[in-house]
Amino acid sequence: RFCVPSGERGGGESQEGKSMSRTEAMGVTPFAPFVYHASRDDGPGLEFHIVGGEAQILQVLLPPNRSIEAEPGALFYMSGKVKAETKGAGGGIVSAMSRLFSGESFFVNSYCNEGDRPEYVAFATQMINRILPLDLAALGNEIYCQPDSYFCSVGDVRVTSQMTRSLSAGLFGGEGLLLQRIQGTGLCWITAGGTPVQKQ
């Protein structure tokens, strides 16, 4: 549900069913301005920019009364009308333990725009990583990542852990026994090293 805002290079139409659209037309990696529209959201789109090369910054233009959640320590800056609060991830003790095993904290920081116009909030990676947006609704409502991949999210996004299906692959393949499982219908951003490749 991503598109380039009208007036940007490459046009403004959206492409349904792709987690990152317009990258081919723009001829660049998916680090240009995007607008996210949830499938059942009648409100304004969520515009975000991913800035930088290897050490990247995520800038989100947060509409009024909208909120975004992020892992502790990710905040870079925010507008004066954005209110921050820390809360538990929810889901009970089992969900909390599963989240901890996935490499994430039980607590998340929530940032809500309490103003009457869109305001900026930005997040920065703590290591040299790239930031990748994932529309879970377009990816079958779940995706598996390396532990500690989750960065921030909007909408319905749940983070837990999952054992690898092959014990030998987990022990001898170098990936560990646990993977991070991200589920839901919302939009999340993950961090990863290396060069991202988009699969059709």
Disulfide bonds with the S-S distance in Angstrom:
none
